[in-house]
Amino acid sequence: MIREERIPLADLTKDQLESLYTHIDSLTNTPVLRMCLVPGCLRQFDAMATMADSPMHPGWSGEGWCTLGAGSIFPMGGHICPDHKDLVTSHWPRRLELPSGRWSVACPCGWFPVPQRWHRLLAALWEQHLLTETGALPAAPPATDPEHRLPLAGHTEESLAELYDRLWDAEADVSELRSLARAYAMGYSLTAPALLGVKTALDNLRRRIVLDRRDWAADKLDVFLWAVLVGWNCENTDPDHAHNDIDCAGDQTLWTIAAQHSIPIDQTIQASQHRWWIANAIKAAQQIEGNNIVMEG
Protein backbone atom coordinates (compact mmCIF):
# COMPACT_ATOMS: atom_id res chain seq x y z
CA MET A 1 0.00 0.00 0.00
CA ILE A 2 1.36 3.40 -0.97
CA ARG A 3 1.22 5.80 1.96
CA GLU A 4 1.02 9.55 1.78
CA GLU A 5 4.22 11.33 2.55
CA ARG A 6 4.14 12.48 6.16
CA ILE A 7 4.78 16.17 6.55
CA PRO A 8 6.45 17.22 9.84
CA LEU A 9 4.27 19.35 12.09
CA ALA A 10 6.71 22.25 11.89
CA ASP A 11 6.34 22.35 8.08
CA LEU A 12 2.57 21.68 7.94
CA THR A 13 0.41 24.53 6.58
CA LYS A 14 -3.30 25.14 7.09
CA ASP A 15 -4.04 24.26 3.47
CA GLN A 16 -2.15 20.98 3.77
CA LEU A 17 -4.02 20.15 6.99
CA GLU A 18 -7.34 20.88 5.34
CA SER A 19 -6.35 18.71 2.36
CA LEU A 20 -5.46 15.90 4.78
CA TYR A 21 -8.90 16.08 6.44
CA THR A 22 -10.62 16.16 3.05
CA HIS A 23 -8.68 13.12 1.88
CA ILE A 24 -9.59 11.19 5.03
CA ASP A 25 -13.27 12.11 4.65
CA SER A 26 -13.27 10.98 1.02
CA LEU A 27 -11.91 7.59 2.05
CA THR A 28 -14.07 7.02 5.12
CA ASN A 29 -17.29 8.46 3.65
CA THR A 30 -17.18 7.01 0.15
CA PRO A 31 -20.59 7.57 -1.44
CA VAL A 32 -22.68 4.53 -2.35
CA LEU A 33 -24.73 5.93 -5.21
CA ARG A 34 -27.98 4.35 -6.35
CA MET A 35 -29.67 5.37 -9.60
CA CYS A 36 -33.35 5.59 -10.47
CA LEU A 37 -34.51 2.46 -12.27
CA VAL A 38 -36.57 4.44 -14.80
CA PRO A 39 -34.58 4.31 -18.07
CA GLY A 40 -33.13 7.66 -19.03
CA CYS A 41 -33.29 9.10 -15.51
CA LEU A 42 -29.89 10.21 -14.21
CA ARG A 43 -30.87 11.08 -10.65
CA GLN A 44 -28.85 9.42 -7.87
CA PHE A 45 -28.81 9.29 -4.10
CA ASP A 46 -26.15 8.27 -1.60
CA ALA A 47 -27.48 5.17 0.19
CA MET A 48 -24.91 5.14 3.01
CA ALA A 49 -25.06 8.88 3.69
CA THR A 50 -28.87 8.76 3.64
CA MET A 51 -28.90 6.14 6.39
CA ALA A 52 -26.57 8.40 8.39
CA ASP A 53 -28.68 11.46 7.45
CA SER A 54 -25.60 13.27 6.14
CA PRO A 55 -25.44 13.38 2.31
CA MET A 56 -22.14 14.75 1.02
CA HIS A 57 -23.91 16.52 -1.85
CA PRO A 58 -27.41 18.10 -1.82
CA GLY A 59 -28.23 16.36 -5.10
CA TRP A 60 -27.53 12.98 -3.49
CA SER A 61 -30.19 13.27 -0.81
CA GLY A 62 -32.45 10.23 -0.42
CA GLU A 63 -35.49 12.29 0.62
CA GLY A 64 -38.59 11.19 -1.26
CA TRP A 65 -36.99 8.11 -2.84
CA CYS A 66 -38.78 4.73 -2.84
CA THR A 67 -37.51 1.16 -3.08
CA LEU A 68 -38.83 -1.53 -5.39
CA GLY A 69 -38.63 -4.86 -3.57
CA ALA A 70 -36.91 -8.00 -4.79
CA GLY A 71 -40.31 -9.65 -5.32
CA SER A 72 -40.88 -7.58 -8.44
CA ILE A 73 -39.44 -8.20 -11.89
CA PHE A 74 -36.06 -6.94 -10.65
CA PRO A 75 -34.34 -9.79 -8.75
CA MET A 76 -32.13 -7.35 -6.82
CA GLY A 77 -34.81 -4.70 -6.34
CA GLY A 78 -34.38 -1.08 -7.38
CA HIS A 79 -34.85 2.56 -6.42
CA ILE A 80 -37.28 5.21 -7.65
CA CYS A 81 -36.61 8.93 -7.54
CA PRO A 82 -39.32 11.40 -6.40
CA ASP A 83 -39.84 12.59 -10.00
CA HIS A 84 -40.95 9.13 -11.15
CA LYS A 85 -42.66 7.86 -8.01
CA ASP A 86 -46.18 8.35 -9.39
CA LEU A 87 -45.24 6.86 -12.75
CA VAL A 88 -43.79 3.66 -11.29
CA THR A 89 -46.57 3.34 -8.69
CA SER A 90 -49.22 3.41 -11.44
CA HIS A 91 -47.26 0.75 -13.35
CA TRP A 92 -45.96 -1.28 -10.42
CA PRO A 93 -44.67 -4.54 -11.99
CA ARG A 94 -45.39 -7.97 -10.52
CA ARG A 95 -43.74 -11.04 -11.99
CA LEU A 96 -46.11 -13.85 -13.00
CA GLU A 97 -45.13 -17.46 -13.55
CA LEU A 98 -47.54 -18.99 -16.06
CA PRO A 99 -48.69 -22.64 -16.07
CA SER A 100 -46.75 -23.25 -19.29
CA GLY A 101 -43.43 -22.57 -17.56
CA ARG A 102 -43.08 -19.07 -19.00
CA TRP A 103 -43.14 -15.62 -17.39
CA SER A 104 -45.02 -12.37 -17.82
CA VAL A 105 -45.77 -9.13 -15.97
CA ALA A 106 -48.93 -8.03 -14.20
CA CYS A 107 -49.17 -4.24 -14.52
CA PRO A 108 -51.93 -2.24 -12.74
CA CYS A 109 -52.70 -0.43 -16.02
CA GLY A 110 -53.68 -3.73 -17.69
CA TRP A 111 -50.56 -4.09 -19.84
CA PHE A 112 -49.66 -7.75 -20.30
CA PRO A 113 -46.61 -8.57 -22.47
CA VAL A 114 -46.10 -11.71 -24.51
CA PRO A 115 -44.87 -14.44 -22.09
CA GLN A 116 -41.14 -15.13 -22.07
CA ARG A 117 -39.07 -18.22 -21.37
CA TRP A 118 -36.53 -16.25 -19.31
CA HIS A 119 -37.93 -14.01 -16.59
CA ARG A 120 -35.00 -11.56 -16.76
CA LEU A 121 -36.33 -10.32 -20.10
CA LEU A 122 -39.34 -8.89 -18.27
CA ALA A 123 -37.39 -5.95 -16.87
CA ALA A 124 -36.47 -4.74 -20.37
CA LEU A 125 -40.06 -5.16 -21.56
CA TRP A 126 -41.37 -3.19 -18.59
CA GLU A 127 -38.82 -0.42 -19.15
CA GLN A 128 -39.98 -0.21 -22.76
CA HIS A 129 -43.56 -0.02 -21.47
CA LEU A 130 -42.64 2.92 -19.21
CA LEU A 131 -40.97 4.76 -22.08
CA THR A 132 -44.09 4.15 -24.17
CA GLU A 133 -46.31 5.56 -21.42
CA THR A 134 -44.17 8.70 -21.13
CA GLY A 135 -44.16 9.19 -24.91
CA ALA A 136 -40.43 8.58 -25.33
CA LEU A 137 -41.15 5.54 -27.52
CA PRO A 138 -44.02 4.84 -29.94
CA ALA A 139 -46.54 2.23 -28.87
CA ALA A 140 -45.75 -1.29 -30.07
CA PRO A 141 -48.37 -3.02 -32.24
CA PRO A 142 -50.49 -5.61 -30.43
CA ALA A 143 -49.36 -9.21 -30.69
CA THR A 144 -52.73 -10.19 -32.16
CA ASP A 145 -52.82 -7.46 -34.83
CA PRO A 146 -53.62 -9.20 -38.18
CA GLU A 147 -51.47 -6.69 -40.04
CA HIS A 148 -48.39 -7.95 -38.20
CA ARG A 149 -48.99 -11.67 -38.64
CA LEU A 150 -46.28 -13.47 -40.53
CA PRO A 151 -47.25 -15.37 -43.68
CA LEU A 152 -46.34 -19.03 -43.90
CA ALA A 153 -43.30 -18.31 -46.04
CA GLY A 154 -41.92 -15.96 -43.40
CA HIS A 155 -42.14 -18.39 -40.49
CA THR A 156 -39.26 -20.29 -38.98
CA GLU A 157 -39.20 -23.15 -36.50
CA GLU A 158 -38.63 -20.61 -33.71
CA SER A 159 -41.53 -18.34 -34.72
CA LEU A 160 -43.84 -21.35 -35.11
CA ALA A 161 -42.80 -22.57 -31.64
CA GLU A 162 -43.69 -19.12 -30.30
CA LEU A 163 -47.19 -19.40 -31.80
CA TYR A 164 -47.72 -22.80 -30.19
CA ASP A 165 -46.45 -21.43 -26.86
CA ARG A 166 -49.00 -18.64 -27.07
CA LEU A 167 -51.74 -21.15 -27.88
CA TRP A 168 -50.84 -23.35 -24.91
CA ASP A 169 -50.62 -20.31 -22.64
CA ALA A 170 -54.13 -19.26 -23.68
CA GLU A 171 -55.52 -22.76 -23.18
CA ALA A 172 -53.96 -22.98 -19.71
CA ASP A 173 -55.23 -19.48 -18.84
CA VAL A 174 -58.82 -20.35 -19.81
CA SER A 175 -58.87 -23.39 -17.53
CA GLU A 176 -57.19 -21.54 -14.69
CA LEU A 177 -59.47 -18.50 -14.98
CA ARG A 178 -62.59 -20.69 -14.90
CA SER A 179 -61.36 -22.41 -11.75
CA LEU A 180 -60.49 -19.05 -10.24
CA ALA A 181 -63.92 -17.62 -11.11
CA ARG A 182 -65.65 -20.58 -9.45
CA ALA A 183 -63.49 -20.18 -6.35
CA TYR A 184 -64.24 -16.44 -6.19
CA ALA A 185 -67.97 -17.04 -6.60
CA MET A 186 -67.96 -19.65 -3.83
CA GLY A 187 -65.92 -17.44 -1.52
CA TYR A 188 -68.14 -14.44 -2.19
CA SER A 189 -71.33 -16.41 -1.52
CA LEU A 190 -69.90 -17.40 1.88
CA THR A 191 -68.39 -14.10 2.98
CA ALA A 192 -70.92 -11.54 1.72
CA PRO A 193 -73.84 -12.64 3.96
CA ALA A 194 -71.50 -12.88 6.95
CA LEU A 195 -70.12 -9.40 6.27
CA LEU A 196 -73.63 -7.95 5.98
CA GLY A 197 -74.61 -9.61 9.25
CA VAL A 198 -71.53 -8.25 11.02
CA LYS A 199 -72.33 -4.78 9.69
CA THR A 200 -75.84 -4.94 11.12
CA ALA A 201 -74.55 -6.11 14.50
CA LEU A 202 -71.87 -3.40 14.63
CA ASP A 203 -74.34 -0.69 13.59
CA ASN A 204 -76.73 -1.70 16.38
CA LEU A 205 -73.92 -1.86 18.93
CA ARG A 206 -72.56 1.52 17.84
CA ARG A 207 -76.04 3.05 18.10
CA ARG A 208 -76.46 1.70 21.65
CA ILE A 209 -73.10 3.13 22.69
CA VAL A 210 -73.63 6.56 21.14
CA LEU A 211 -77.10 6.96 22.73
CA ASP A 212 -75.86 5.91 26.17
CA ARG A 213 -75.44 8.95 28.46
CA ARG A 214 -72.45 7.62 30.36
CA ASP A 215 -69.07 9.30 30.07
CA TRP A 216 -67.17 6.95 27.78
CA ALA A 217 -63.93 8.81 28.42
CA ALA A 218 -63.93 8.20 32.17
CA ASP A 219 -63.00 4.51 32.26
CA LYS A 220 -60.03 2.92 30.47
CA LEU A 221 -62.06 -0.03 29.16
CA ASP A 222 -64.83 2.30 27.97
CA VAL A 223 -62.20 4.37 26.18
CA PHE A 224 -61.03 1.27 24.32
CA LEU A 225 -64.59 0.19 23.38
CA TRP A 226 -65.46 3.64 22.05
CA ALA A 227 -62.16 3.82 20.13
CA VAL A 228 -62.85 0.51 18.37
CA LEU A 229 -66.61 0.64 17.84
CA VAL A 230 -67.19 4.38 17.34
CA GLY A 231 -63.81 6.05 16.95
CA TRP A 232 -62.49 9.03 18.90
CA ASN A 233 -61.01 10.77 15.88
CA CYS A 234 -62.90 12.41 13.03
CA GLU A 235 -63.46 9.97 10.16
CA ASN A 236 -64.52 12.47 7.51
CA THR A 237 -62.69 11.49 4.29
CA ASP A 238 -63.84 14.49 2.24
CA PRO A 239 -60.73 15.99 0.56
CA ASP A 240 -61.97 19.51 1.36
CA HIS A 241 -62.48 18.74 5.05
CA ALA A 242 -60.03 20.30 7.52
CA HIS A 243 -59.87 18.89 11.05
CA ASN A 244 -60.57 21.33 13.88
CA ASP A 245 -61.90 21.30 17.43
CA ILE A 246 -65.20 23.00 16.56
CA ASP A 247 -66.71 21.13 13.61
CA CYS A 248 -65.26 17.69 14.30
CA ALA A 249 -63.31 15.63 16.82
CA GLY A 250 -59.98 16.34 15.12
CA ASP A 251 -57.32 13.75 14.44
CA GLN A 252 -55.58 13.75 17.84
CA THR A 253 -58.45 13.01 20.25
CA LEU A 254 -57.52 9.35 20.64
CA TRP A 255 -53.97 10.22 21.64
CA THR A 256 -55.17 12.90 24.07
CA ILE A 257 -57.55 10.55 25.88
CA ALA A 258 -54.98 7.74 25.86
CA ALA A 259 -52.47 10.06 27.52
CA GLN A 260 -55.02 10.97 30.22
CA HIS A 261 -55.38 7.28 31.13
CA SER A 262 -51.68 6.45 30.66
CA ILE A 263 -52.54 3.91 27.98
CA PRO A 264 -49.35 2.57 26.35
CA ILE A 265 -48.54 3.67 22.82
CA ASP A 266 -48.73 0.12 21.40
CA GLN A 267 -52.25 -0.37 22.80
CA THR A 268 -53.33 2.99 21.40
CA ILE A 269 -52.00 2.08 17.96
CA GLN A 270 -53.70 -1.32 18.21
CA ALA A 271 -57.05 0.30 19.01
CA SER A 272 -56.63 2.65 16.03
CA GLN A 273 -55.89 -0.33 13.76
CA HIS A 274 -58.94 -2.23 15.06
CA ARG A 275 -61.10 0.82 14.34
CA TRP A 276 -59.67 1.07 10.80
CA TRP A 277 -60.52 -2.56 10.03
CA ILE A 278 -64.05 -2.26 11.39
CA ALA A 279 -64.72 1.00 9.54
CA ASN A 280 -63.47 -0.46 6.26
CA ALA A 281 -65.45 -3.67 6.74
CA ILE A 282 -68.60 -1.57 7.17
CA LYS A 283 -67.76 0.39 4.00
CA ALA A 284 -67.31 -2.86 2.09
CA ALA A 285 -70.68 -4.12 3.33
CA GLN A 286 -72.30 -0.81 2.31
CA GLN A 287 -70.93 -1.26 -1.20
CA ILE A 288 -72.48 -4.73 -1.35
CA GLU A 289 -75.81 -3.28 -0.27
CA GLY A 290 -75.47 -0.41 -2.73
CA ASN A 291 -75.00 -2.83 -5.60
CA ASN A 292 -78.30 -4.53 -4.67
CA ILE A 293 -76.70 -7.95 -4.64
CA VAL A 294 -79.11 -10.71 -3.67
CA MET A 295 -77.64 -13.82 -2.12
CA GLU A 296 -79.53 -17.06 -2.64
CA GLY A 297 -79.12 -20.31 -0.76
VENBELMO-V211480 format. One record per pair of residues at least 24 apart in sequence whose ideal C-beta (glycine too) atoms are under 8 Angstrom apart, sorted by the first residue. I is the first residue (numbers start at 0). GAP is how many residues later the second one is. D is the distance in whole Angstrom. If there is no record, write none. Layout:
# VENBELMO-V211480
i=I gap=GAP d=D
i=I gap=GAP d=D
This chain:
# VENBELMO-V211480
i=28 gap=27 d=6
i=30 gap=25 d=6
i=30 gap=26 d=8
i=30 gap=29 d=6
i=32 gap=27 d=7
i=33 gap=45 d=5
i=34 gap=44 d=7
i=35 gap=43 d=6
i=35 gap=44 d=6
i=35 gap=45 d=4
i=35 gap=47 d=8
i=35 gap=48 d=6
i=36 gap=31 d=6
i=36 gap=37 d=7
i=36 gap=41 d=4
i=36 gap=42 d=6
i=36 gap=43 d=6
i=36 gap=51 d=8
i=37 gap=42 d=7
i=37 gap=43 d=7
i=37 gap=46 d=4
i=37 gap=49 d=7
i=37 gap=50 d=7
i=37 gap=89 d=8
i=37 gap=92 d=6
i=38 gap=88 d=5
i=38 gap=91 d=7
i=38 gap=92 d=6
i=39 gap=91 d=7
i=39 gap=96 d=7
i=40 gap=40 d=6
i=40 gap=42 d=7
i=40 gap=43 d=6
i=42 gap=38 d=4
i=42 gap=40 d=7
i=44 gap=34 d=7
i=44 gap=36 d=8
i=70 gap=24 d=8
i=72 gap=32 d=6
i=72 gap=46 d=7
i=72 gap=49 d=4
i=72 gap=50 d=5
i=72 gap=53 d=6
i=73 gap=49 d=6
i=74 gap=45 d=7
i=86 gap=43 d=7
i=86 gap=46 d=7
i=86 gap=47 d=7
i=87 gap=42 d=8
i=90 gap=35 d=8
i=90 gap=38 d=7
i=90 gap=39 d=6
i=90 gap=42 d=7
i=92 gap=29 d=7
i=92 gap=33 d=5
i=94 gap=24 d=6
i=94 gap=27 d=6
i=97 gap=71 d=6
i=97 gap=74 d=7
i=97 gap=75 d=8
i=98 gap=70 d=8
i=98 gap=73 d=4
i=98 gap=74 d=8
i=98 gap=77 d=6
i=99 gap=65 d=7
i=99 gap=68 d=5
i=99 gap=69 d=5
i=99 gap=72 d=6
i=101 gap=63 d=7
i=101 gap=67 d=7
i=108 gap=24 d=8
i=113 gap=29 d=5
i=113 gap=52 d=7
i=114 gap=50 d=7
i=114 gap=51 d=7
i=114 gap=54 d=5
i=188 gap=106 d=6
i=188 gap=108 d=8
i=191 gap=96 d=6
i=191 gap=101 d=7
i=191 gap=103 d=6
i=192 gap=102 d=5
i=194 gap=86 d=7
i=194 gap=89 d=6
i=194 gap=90 d=5
i=194 gap=93 d=7
i=195 gap=89 d=5
i=195 gap=92 d=6
i=195 gap=93 d=7
i=197 gap=83 d=7
i=197 gap=87 d=7
i=198 gap=82 d=7
i=198 gap=83 d=5
i=198 gap=86 d=4
i=198 gap=87 d=7
i=201 gap=27 d=7
i=201 gap=76 d=6
i=201 gap=79 d=8
i=201 gap=80 d=6
i=202 gap=79 d=7
i=204 gap=24 d=6
i=205 gap=24 d=6
i=216 gap=40 d=5
i=216 gap=43 d=8
i=219 gap=41 d=5
i=219 gap=43 d=7
i=222 gap=34 d=6
i=222 gap=35 d=7
i=222 gap=38 d=6
i=222 gap=40 d=7
i=223 gap=39 d=8
i=223 gap=43 d=8
i=223 gap=47 d=6
i=226 gap=27 d=6
i=226 gap=44 d=4
i=226 gap=45 d=7
i=226 gap=47 d=8
i=226 gap=48 d=6
i=227 gap=43 d=6
i=227 gap=46 d=5
i=227 gap=47 d=5
i=227 gap=50 d=7
i=228 gap=46 d=8
i=228 gap=49 d=7
i=230 gap=44 d=5
i=230 gap=48 d=7
i=231 gap=25 d=6
i=232 gap=39 d=8
i=234 gap=44 d=6
